[in-house]
Amino acid sequence: MALLEWSDALSLDLPLMDDTHHEFVELLALVEAAPDATLRQAWQDLIDHTDGHFGQEDAWMQATRFASGNCHSMQHKVVLQVMREGEAQGEKGELQVLRDMSRELATWLVQHTQTMDAALALHLRRVGYDPETGLVTSPD
């Protein structure tokens, strides 16, 4: 059983965000299950996804002038930086670092989703933001 599995506790009732988080959970499970021979590629796939995932949320925050955006975006930058540092350690053959980081990411994702992303999802609904089109229907 994976350390983290998709559940209603991670759902924010914003389909595009939920789909992205679900994909993160699936990729994290692949990292966890990967044998040493494919671990670095699984980690790179997770980094690639996370880079797009965070970029998407950061763009939403900027487009809607989300007040907590700076703190939220900063956390994205820090987590992605740490993941890339893990990648560098993995390149040196220190694969246990990636396994340890994957466990920490599982814990972090739940906390981040239930706090920062929940606040963002609420804000996006309040302003009537459509993440797929970029339209804001209730800017006030």
C-alpha positions in Angstrom: 0.0 0.0 0.0 1.3 3.4 -0.9 2.2 5.9 1.8 -0.3 8.3 0.4 -3.4 7.4 -1.6 -6.0 9.7 -3.1 -9.0 10.3 -0.8 -11.8 12.8 -0.3 -9.6 14.5 2.3 -7.5 15.8 -0.6 -10.4 16.8 -2.8 -11.0 20.6 -3.0 -14.0 20.4 -5.3 -12.1 22.2 -8.1 -11.7 19.6 -10.8 -8.5 20.9 -12.5 -6.8 21.3 -9.2 -8.0 17.9 -7.9 -6.9 16.2 -11.1 -3.4 17.7 -10.8 -3.2 16.7 -7.1 -4.4 13.2 -8.0 -1.7 12.9 -10.6 0.9 14.0 -8.0 -0.3 11.3 -5.6 0.0 8.7 -8.4 3.5 9.8 -9.4 4.6 9.8 -5.8 3.4 6.2 -5.5 5.5 5.3 -8.5 8.5 6.8 -6.9 7.8 4.9 -3.7 7.4 1.6 -5.6 10.3 2.1 -8.1 13.2 -0.2 -7.9 16.7 1.4 -7.8 17.1 1.0 -11.5 14.1 3.3 -12.4 14.0 5.5 -9.2 15.8 8.5 -10.7 13.4 8.5 -13.8 10.4 8.3 -11.5 11.7 11.1 -9.4 12.4 13.2 -12.6 8.8 12.5 -13.8 7.5 13.8 -10.4 9.7 16.9 -10.6 8.4 17.6 -14.2 4.8 17.2 -13.0 5.4 19.4 -9.9 7.0 22.1 -11.9 3.9 22.4 -14.1 1.6 21.9 -11.1 3.1 24.7 -9.1 3.4 26.9 -12.2 -0.3 26.4 -12.9 -1.3 27.4 -9.3 1.1 30.3 -9.3 -0.5 31.6 -12.5 -4.0 31.3 -11.0 -2.8 33.3 -7.9 -1.3 36.0 -10.1 -4.3 36.2 -12.4 -6.8 36.6 -9.5 -4.5 38.7 -7.2 -4.7 36.1 -4.4 -3.6 37.8 -1.2 -1.7 34.8 0.2 0.0 34.2 -3.2 3.4 35.3 -2.1 3.6 32.8 0.8 2.0 30.1 -1.2 4.3 30.7 -4.2 7.3 30.8 -2.0 6.5 27.4 -0.6 6.2 26.1 -4.1 9.7 27.4 -4.9 11.2 26.0 -1.8 9.7 22.5 -2.3 10.7 22.4 -6.0 14.2 23.5 -5.1 14.5 20.7 -2.4 13.2 18.2 -5.0 15.9 19.3 -7.4 18.5 19.0 -4.7 17.3 15.5 -4.2 17.7 14.8 -7.9 21.3 15.9 -7.7 21.9 13.6 -4.7 20.2 10.8 -6.7 22.6 11.4 -9.6 25.5 10.8 -7.1 23.9 7.4 -6.4 22.4 8.5 -3.1 19.0 6.9 -3.9 17.9 6.7 -0.2 17.6 10.5 -0.2 14.9 10.2 -2.9 13.1 7.6 -0.9 13.2 9.7 2.2 12.1 12.8 0.4 9.1 10.9 -1.1 7.9 10.1 2.4 8.3 13.7 3.4 6.4 14.9 0.3 3.5 12.6 1.1 3.1 14.3 4.5 3.7 17.8 3.0 1.1 17.4 0.2 -1.7 16.6 2.7 -0.9 19.6 4.8 -0.4 21.9 1.8 -3.6 20.8 0.1 -5.7 21.1 3.2 -4.4 24.6 4.1 -2.8 26.6 1.3 -4.5 25.0 -1.7 -7.9 24.9 0.1 -7.7 28.6 0.7 -6.7 29.1 -3.0 -9.6 26.9 -4.2 -12.1 28.9 -2.0 -10.7 32.2 -3.4 -11.0 30.9 -7.0 -14.6 30.0 -6.4 -15.4 33.3 -4.8 -14.0 35.3 -7.7 -15.7 33.0 -10.2 -12.3 32.0 -11.7 -12.5 29.4 -14.4 -9.0 27.7 -14.4 -9.5 26.3 -17.8 -10.4 29.6 -19.6 -8.8 32.1 -17.2 -12.0 34.1 -17.0 -13.0 35.8 -13.7 -16.7 36.4 -13.4 -16.9 38.1 -10.0 -13.7 40.2 -9.6 -15.1 42.2 -6.7 
